[in-house]
Amino acid sequence: MNFFDRLHDRIRTVDSVVSVGLDPDPSRIPDHLADYDLPRWAFNRRIIDATHEHAAVYKPNAAFYEDPDGWRALEETIAYAHGKDVPVLLDAKRADIGNTTRQYAQLLERADAITVNPYMGRDSLQPFLSNEEAGVFVLCRTSNPGGADVQDLELETGEAVYERVAALADLWNENDNVGLVVGATKPEELEDLREQVPDLPFLVPGVGAQGGDAEAAVEYGLADGVGLVNSSRGIIFAGEDDGEDFAKASGQAAKRLKKRLNQYRD
């Protein structure tokens, strides 16, 4: 089965479309974990233990792991998530040309899916797209305010850049392994993109700390029931002031988000 088939089964098993973002900011990891060999891994393990029953996927952001100990922590995290039968989507936003992008694509030997940047065109993504078993989420309409600087620019055809990206991603989906990253902070754009590409699953960030539209994220983010709604800080740091019991609050936050999103699922 490819990634989206496996994700479909996982969503059904846990009755959840929640993506838990594992972004262990070292400055926010509880003090009692500081003496561990890999504090980020120690933190993630406790988050996974508390949230796996509500997680359709875990989404570690590569930015929080790009040092020697960080990569070790990430490898341990991915293996542990797989041990809980939860797939891992690496938020890496990679793309390049030639040998460089082939090297980046080797990240999929560990993770089940990855986010990629389409700015350099199809050839920069081909090593990802040709991996039939992996999921490839193409950045399309991001949730940050500055995304409009480029993504909203109007082309000669009258369409916005992000709309062209969606159309291209649809063409690139020859192996049924492509999804889009579409933020929840602009629900009207979510709706328009769903009409444009009815079959592509969306990864929808922005529902947690960024305050995006949860109803729109579910209504327009899922394709035949498959899609993901992500929360990172809103879940993993829910118990930031709870000391050694921090993970309990994370589990409760994941369960609340699952329940909130399930109100809008068919």
Secondary structure, 3 states (H helix, E strand, C coil): CCHHHHHHHHHHHHCCCEEEEECCCHHHCCHHHCCCCCHHHHHHHHHHHHHHHHCCEEEEEHHHCCCHHHHHHHHHHHHHHHHCCCCEEEEEEECCCHHHHHHHHHHHHCCCEEEECHHHCHHHHHHHHCCCCCEEEEEEECCCHHHHHHHCCECCCCCEHHHHHHHHHHHHCCCCCEEEEECCCCHHHHHHHHHHCCCCCEEECCCCCCCCCHHHHHHHHCECCECEEEECHHHHCCCCCCHHHHHHHHHHHHHHHHHHHHCCCC
